[in-house]
Amino acid sequence: MIFRRYLLNILLSAAAASLAFAGVPQDAQSPKQDVKDAGHATKNAAKDTGRATKNSAARAGHATKRTSKRAAHKTARKTRQGAQNVEDKTQPH
């Protein structure tokens, strides 16, 4: 009976010790790894910013091109209308 009492105490102590060590987080990073992670995050952020800038520039360029063409066509159309008006006024009746 004495052996059983000691066996129970030993088992409970072992279980308590294993729970105490299991509760310690194992994912604590070193400062060197933290700096590396920060560098990777900065690199990825710079890539994302570059892609966004490229996309915005492409959209702006397309819009500028479209607007310029529309303005050129409208100017040509108005020039033809003005020329037609002048021609109509200067033709003998």
C-alpha positions in Angstrom: 0.0 0.0 0.0 2.8 2.4 0.7 4.2 1.7 -2.7 0.9 2.6 -4.3 0.8 5.9 -2.5 4.3 6.8 -3.7 3.5 5.5 -7.2 0.5 7.8 -7.3 2.6 10.8 -6.1 5.3 10.0 -8.7 2.8 9.8 -11.5 1.0 13.0 -10.5 4.4 14.8 -10.2 5.4 13.6 -13.7 2.1 14.7 -15.2 2.4 18.1 -13.6 5.9 18.6 -14.8 5.0 17.6 -18.4 2.1 20.0 -18.4 4.4 22.8 -17.1 6.9 22.2 -19.9 4.2 21.8 -22.5 2.8 25.3 -21.7 6.0 27.1 -22.7 5.7 28.5 -26.2 8.3 27.1 -28.6 7.8 29.7 -31.4 9.9 32.5 -29.8 12.0 33.9 -32.6 15.5 35.3 -32.4 16.0 39.0 -33.1 17.9 38.0 -36.2 14.8 36.1 -37.5 12.6 39.1 -36.6 14.8 41.4 -38.7 14.7 38.9 -41.6 10.9 38.7 -41.4 10.7 42.5 -41.4 12.9 42.7 -44.4 10.7 40.2 -46.3 7.6 42.1 -45.3 9.2 45.3 -46.6 10.2 43.7 -49.8 6.7 42.4 -50.4 5.2 45.8 -49.6 7.5 47.4 -52.1 6.5 44.9 -54.8 2.8 45.5 -54.1 3.3 49.3 -54.3 5.2 48.9 -57.6 2.5 46.8 -59.1 -0.2 49.3 -58.0 1.8 52.2 -59.4 2.3 50.3 -62.7 -1.5 49.6 -62.9 -2.4 53.2 -62.1 0.1 54.6 -64.6 -1.3 52.3 -67.3 -4.8 53.4 -66.6 -3.8 57.1 -66.6 -1.9 56.6 -69.9 -4.9 54.9 -71.5 -7.3 57.6 -70.3 -5.0 60.3 -71.6 -4.6 58.6 -75.0 -8.4 58.2 -75.3 -9.1 61.8 -74.3 -6.5 63.1 -76.7 -7.9 61.1 -79.6 -11.4 62.3 -78.8 -10.2 65.9 -78.7 -8.4 65.5 -82.0 -11.4 64.0 -83.7 -13.7 66.6 -82.3 -11.4 69.4 -83.5 -11.1 67.9 -86.9 -14.9 67.5 -87.1 -15.4 71.2 -86.1 -12.8 72.3 -88.5 -14.6 70.5 -91.3 -17.9 72.1 -90.3 -16.3 75.5 -90.2 -14.7 74.9 -93.6 -18.1 73.8 -95.0 -19.8 76.9 -93.5 -17.2 79.1 -95.2 -17.6 77.3 -98.5 -21.3 77.6 -98.3 -21.1 81.3 -97.7 -18.6 82.0 -100.4 -20.3 80.0 -103.2 -22.2 82.1 -105.7 -25.9 81.6 -105.8 
